[in-house]
Structure formats: C-alpha cells, structure tokens
Amino acid sequence: MTVSTTRRGRRTAAGPTQSVLAEVTQVRHLTPHMVRITVRSEDLFDFPYAGGDHWFRLFLPRPGQDRPRIPVTEDWYSEMLAMPGEQRPILRNYTVRRFRPALGEIDIDLVRHGDTGPATRWAGRARVGDLIGLLDQGVKYQPLEHCQWRLFLGDESALPAIGSIVEGMTDETVARVLVEVPTPDDIQDLAIPPGADVRVTWLPRSGTAAGPGDLLRAAAREVEHPDGRPYVWIAGESSMVTDLRRHFVERGIPKDDICFSGYWRKDGPTYDD
C-alpha cells in the first residue's frame, strides 16, 4: 500500500536510520485475503519499535533478482532513484504487525488480491529464505492527552495497524473500532486487553452492493460516541479517508484530533500502485 495522505506523523528512531536486509522465516495465510509474513535479521534486534501503527518502507526484488538492491545512505530516496530501472527495488509501505526484539523478528500482514500488483504478487509467492529490505519510518498514531476516548475506522488495508494499536492498549482505554473487510471469513480475532472498553464492529462487503469504503461511510454516521472528546484515526482507501475526515470535522471534532492516512486508491489499477 502507498501512503498518500498523512497527519501528525513523526519519526521514532534516534538519528539517521538505514535500510536493512531481512530473511523470510515463516509464511501464514490468516484469512482468504490476508497473509502474514515473518522476517528476521540481526539488524532488527535494535529496531526502535514504538508500537501503534509503526510503519516502514518495504523494498522488494525485481524479477530475476534473488534479493533487492537496497539504498545504504541517509539520502535513501535519491540514491534509489539514481539506480538503473532494472535494478531499482520495488518500494511499498507497510505496518509492523508484531515485533519480537529477542528474536529480531517482525510480522508483516499483507492484503492479498490476486496478481494485480507487485506487492500482492510477492505476498502470494513468498517462501522461507526470500530476502527483502526494510527502512524504519516511525509512527503516526499519537493519541492526545485531552482526548477521553478513541475511534478507529479502516478497511482491510488498515487492519494490521488497527490490530497492533488495539492489542497495545491499556486496561483503561475506551475505544470504538469499525473495520470493513471483503468477507466474513476475513474477520480476525484481536487480543483486546480484558479491562479495556473496546468494541469492534466488522463490516463485510460480500453479499452487499457496497464498494470499498461505502460501509464505513455509512457506519461512521451511526457509531455510538461515548462521553468526552474523541481522538479519531482513519486509514484505508483514499477517497473514503477524505470523506470521513470531512464528516468528523463537520461534526465539530478539531482537525488536530484526527489522524488520517490514505493507503490506496480505488480508481487506481491496484492497491500497490
């Protein structure tokens, strides 16, 4: 997925970071449209994981390469653009689903939608021993102290980030979560802290005439609002994110209390472009 819009992002690493090579150690198909790929590297023992929606640049090899050619300088983007096209790595953005520092392992959950783009194609064919590149980019999710509860809205592309955020909540957290997924079989179990007041509503599109984001647009207008000021986090298809941000601003929620990211565009060829 490609992040096209973001709000209140920040870096979490101390000083410049460099891309690292990591090896695939496990591939698990979680649901019909989600695969979990675990990668490991000696360089990940010191990964500055900050929880929440911590994201990174993912470098994939070009066809015919056994590993991606990753940039090695702080000016990584210019370095990458200077590479010959046939050697330049495929670049996408993803969220850390889980991090195990003692093992130097990261779980990456990727949406599968056939062979329509390079990232979903790789996710469907990934094997233990494959090599990819990672570059830490920090977190966007930063709940504000003056907000008494949290509202999360996202489609399947945002589910890895939502899962990470929800499972990292404290027992006192009050949150409402709306997740749109392709089918009921794509619903996942989230490890909600037992003392937290977190209510998750799943919105499967199958069996409806709804397009991507339509169910979230409708549900956002009906969701219960607990007492107090909310912190709103929205991610997924870009037009849906824009519409919902506008909706909540019109409801009187300050713009600074809304974190939003457009991960993909439904009018584009694929999630990956």
C-alpha positions as CSV (number, residue, x, y, z in Angstrom):
1,M,0.0,0.0,0.0
2,T,1.2,3.5,-0.7
3,V,0.5,6.2,1.9
4,S,-0.8,9.2,0.0
5,T,-2.0,11.4,2.9
6,T,-0.9,11.5,6.5
7,R,-1.3,13.7,9.6
8,R,0.7,14.2,12.7
9,G,3.5,11.8,11.6
10,R,6.8,11.6,13.5
11,R,10.0,9.6,13.5
12,T,10.9,7.5,16.5
13,A,14.4,6.4,15.7
14,A,17.3,8.3,17.3
15,G,19.2,9.7,14.5
16,P,19.5,8.5,10.9
17,T,18.3,5.1,10.0
18,Q,19.5,2.8,7.3
19,S,17.7,0.1,5.3
20,V,18.5,-3.5,6.3
21,L,18.1,-6.9,4.6
22,A,15.8,-9.4,6.3
23,E,15.0,-13.0,5.5
24,V,11.6,-14.6,5.4
25,T,11.3,-17.2,8.1
26,Q,7.5,-18.0,8.0
27,V,4.5,-17.5,5.7
28,R,1.0,-18.0,7.1
29,H,-2.3,-17.4,5.4
30,L,-4.5,-15.9,8.1
31,T,-7.7,-15.3,6.1
32,P,-8.7,-15.5,2.4
33,H,-7.4,-12.0,1.8
34,M,-4.6,-11.7,4.4
35,V,-1.2,-13.3,4.6
36,R,1.3,-12.9,7.5
37,I,5.0,-13.0,6.5
38,T,7.6,-13.1,9.3
39,V,11.1,-11.8,8.6
40,R,14.2,-11.9,10.7
41,S,17.5,-10.0,10.7
42,E,20.4,-9.5,13.0
43,D,20.0,-5.8,12.3
44,L,16.4,-5.9,13.7
45,F,17.4,-6.6,17.3
46,D,17.8,-2.8,17.7
47,F,14.8,-1.8,15.7
48,P,13.3,1.2,17.6
49,Y,9.8,-0.2,17.7
50,A,7.2,2.3,19.2
51,G,4.0,0.2,18.8
52,G,0.8,1.6,17.4
53,D,0.9,2.0,13.6
54,H,4.7,1.9,13.3
55,W,5.4,1.7,9.6
56,F,8.4,1.1,7.3
57,R,9.5,1.1,3.7
58,L,9.5,-2.3,2.2
59,F,12.0,-3.0,-0.6
60,L,11.2,-6.0,-2.9
61,P,13.5,-7.5,-5.5
62,R,12.9,-7.0,-9.2
63,P,12.1,-10.1,-11.3
64,G,15.3,-12.1,-11.8
65,Q,16.9,-10.8,-8.6
66,D,17.4,-13.1,-5.5
67,R,17.5,-10.0,-3.2
68,P,16.6,-6.3,-3.6
69,R,19.3,-3.8,-4.1
70,I,18.6,-1.6,-1.1
71,P,19.8,2.0,-0.6
72,V,22.5,2.4,2.1
73,T,22.8,6.2,2.6
74,E,20.7,8.6,4.6
75,D,19.5,10.2,1.4
76,W,18.0,6.8,0.5
77,Y,15.3,8.1,-1.9
78,S,17.7,10.0,-4.2
79,E,20.1,7.0,-4.1
80,M,17.3,4.7,-5.1
81,L,16.2,6.9,-8.0
82,A,19.7,7.0,-9.3
83,M,19.8,3.2,-9.7
84,P,19.2,1.8,-13.1
85,G,15.5,0.9,-13.5
86,E,16.1,-2.8,-13.9
87,Q,18.0,-2.8,-10.5
88,R,15.9,-0.3,-8.5
89,P,13.9,-2.1,-5.8
90,I,10.1,-2.1,-5.8
91,L,9.0,0.2,-2.9
92,R,5.9,-0.1,-0.8
93,N,4.8,1.0,2.7
94,Y,3.6,-1.4,5.4
95,T,2.9,-1.6,9.1
96,V,4.7,-3.7,11.8
97,R,2.0,-6.1,12.9
98,R,4.2,-7.5,15.7
99,F,7.8,-7.2,16.8
100,R,9.8,-9.8,18.8
101,P,13.0,-8.0,19.8
102,A,14.6,-11.0,21.4
103,L,14.4,-12.9,18.1
104,G,15.0,-9.9,15.7
105,E,11.6,-10.8,14.0
106,I,8.9,-8.7,12.5
107,D,5.4,-9.9,11.4
108,I,4.1,-8.2,8.3
109,D,0.4,-8.6,7.3
110,L,-0.3,-8.1,3.6
111,V,-3.7,-7.9,1.8
112,R,-3.9,-10.5,-1.0
113,H,-5.9,-9.5,-4.1
114,G,-4.5,-11.8,-6.8
115,D,-1.6,-11.0,-9.0
116,T,-2.7,-7.5,-9.8
117,G,0.4,-5.7,-8.4
118,P,4.0,-6.4,-7.4
119,A,3.4,-6.5,-3.6
120,T,0.4,-8.8,-3.6
121,R,2.2,-10.9,-6.2
122,W,5.2,-11.2,-3.9
123,A,2.9,-11.9,-0.9
124,G,1.3,-14.8,-2.7
125,R,4.6,-16.4,-3.7
126,A,6.8,-15.6,-0.7
127,R,8.9,-18.5,0.6
128,V,11.1,-19.1,3.6
129,G,14.6,-17.8,2.7
130,D,13.4,-15.0,0.5
131,L,15.1,-11.6,1.1
132,I,13.5,-8.2,1.4
133,G,14.6,-4.8,2.6
134,L,13.2,-2.6,5.4
135,L,13.6,1.0,6.4
136,D,12.1,2.3,9.6
137,Q,9.8,5.3,9.3
138,G,8.3,5.7,12.8
139,V,4.6,6.1,13.9
140,K,1.6,8.3,13.1
141,Y,-0.8,7.2,15.8
142,Q,-0.4,9.7,18.7
143,P,-3.4,9.9,21.0
144,L,-3.7,13.2,22.6
145,E,-3.9,13.6,26.4
146,H,-7.1,15.8,26.2
147,C,-9.0,13.1,24.3
148,Q,-11.1,10.8,26.6
149,W,-11.8,8.0,24.0
150,R,-10.6,6.8,20.6
151,L,-12.4,6.0,17.3
152,F,-10.8,3.8,14.6
153,L,-12.1,3.4,11.1
154,G,-10.3,1.4,8.4
155,D,-10.7,-1.2,5.6
156,E,-8.7,-4.4,5.3
157,S,-5.5,-2.5,4.3
158,A,-5.7,-0.7,7.7
159,L,-6.4,-3.9,9.7
160,P,-2.7,-4.7,10.5
161,A,-2.3,-1.2,12.0
162,I,-5.6,-1.4,13.9
163,G,-4.7,-4.8,15.3
164,S,-1.4,-3.6,16.5
165,I,-2.9,-0.5,18.1
166,V,-5.8,-2.3,19.8
167,E,-3.6,-5.1,21.2
168,G,-1.3,-2.4,22.7
169,M,-4.0,-0.6,24.6
170,T,-4.1,-0.2,28.3
171,D,-6.9,-1.6,30.5
172,E,-8.4,1.8,30.9
173,T,-8.8,2.6,27.2
174,V,-12.2,3.4,25.8
175,A,-12.4,2.8,22.0
176,R,-14.8,2.1,19.2
177,V,-13.4,0.3,16.2
178,L,-15.0,-0.1,12.7
179,V,-13.3,-2.4,10.2
180,E,-14.5,-3.1,6.7
181,V,-13.4,-6.4,5.2
182,P,-14.1,-8.3,2.0
183,T,-15.9,-11.3,3.5
184,P,-16.9,-12.6,6.9
185,D,-14.1,-15.1,6.7
186,D,-11.7,-12.1,6.8
187,I,-12.7,-11.2,10.3
188,Q,-9.7,-11.7,12.7
189,D,-9.5,-12.3,16.5
190,L,-7.9,-9.3,18.2
191,A,-6.3,-9.7,21.6
192,I,-8.2,-6.8,23.4
193,P,-6.9,-6.1,26.9
194,P,-9.5,-7.6,29.3
195,G,-10.1,-4.3,31.2
196,A,-10.4,-2.1,28.2
197,D,-13.8,-0.8,26.9
198,V,-13.1,-1.6,23.2
199,R,-16.0,-2.5,20.9
200,V,-15.1,-3.8,17.4
201,T,-17.7,-3.7,14.6
202,W,-16.9,-5.8,11.5
203,L,-18.4,-4.7,8.2
204,P,-18.1,-7.5,5.5
205,R,-18.7,-6.2,1.9
206,S,-19.7,-9.6,0.4
207,G,-23.4,-10.1,-0.1
208,T,-23.9,-6.3,-0.4
209,A,-23.7,-3.9,-3.3
210,A,-21.2,-1.8,-1.4
211,G,-17.9,-0.8,-2.9
212,P,-14.7,-0.3,-0.9
213,G,-15.3,2.3,1.9
214,D,-19.1,2.5,1.4
215,L,-19.9,0.5,4.6
216,L,-17.5,2.6,6.6
217,R,-19.0,5.8,5.4
218,A,-22.5,4.7,6.5
219,A,-21.4,3.1,9.8
220,A,-19.4,6.3,10.8
221,R,-22.7,8.2,10.9
222,E,-24.3,5.7,13.2
223,V,-21.5,4.7,15.6
224,E,-22.0,5.4,19.3
225,H,-20.0,8.3,20.7
226,P,-19.1,7.8,24.4
227,D,-18.9,10.9,26.6
228,G,-15.9,13.1,26.1
229,R,-13.6,14.2,23.4
230,P,-12.5,11.6,20.8
231,Y,-9.2,11.0,19.1
232,V,-10.1,9.7,15.6
233,W,-7.8,7.5,13.5
234,I,-8.8,6.8,9.9
235,A,-6.9,4.8,7.2
236,G,-7.6,2.9,4.0
237,E,-8.9,3.8,0.6
238,S,-8.1,7.4,0.0
239,S,-11.5,8.8,-1.0
240,M,-13.1,7.1,2.0
241,V,-10.5,8.6,4.3
242,T,-11.1,12.1,2.9
243,D,-14.8,11.8,3.2
244,L,-14.7,10.6,6.8
245,R,-12.2,13.2,7.8
246,R,-14.6,15.9,6.4
247,H,-17.5,14.2,8.2
248,F,-15.9,14.4,11.6
249,V,-14.6,17.9,11.1
250,E,-18.2,18.9,10.3
251,R,-19.3,17.2,13.5
252,G,-17.1,19.6,15.4
253,I,-14.0,17.4,16.0
254,P,-10.8,19.5,15.7
255,K,-8.6,18.7,12.8
256,D,-5.6,18.2,15.1
257,D,-7.6,15.4,16.9
258,I,-7.9,13.4,13.6
259,C,-5.0,11.2,12.3
260,F,-5.7,10.1,8.7
261,S,-3.8,8.1,6.0
262,G,-4.9,7.2,2.5
263,Y,-3.3,3.8,1.9
264,W,-4.6,3.1,-1.7
265,R,-7.0,4.5,-4.4
266,K,-9.9,2.5,-5.7
267,D,-9.7,4.4,-9.0
268,G,-6.1,3.2,-9.5
269,P,-5.1,-0.1,-11.0
270,T,-4.2,-1.9,-7.7
271,Y,-3.6,-1.4,-4.0
272,D,0.1,-1.4,-4.8
273,D,0.4,1.5,-7.3
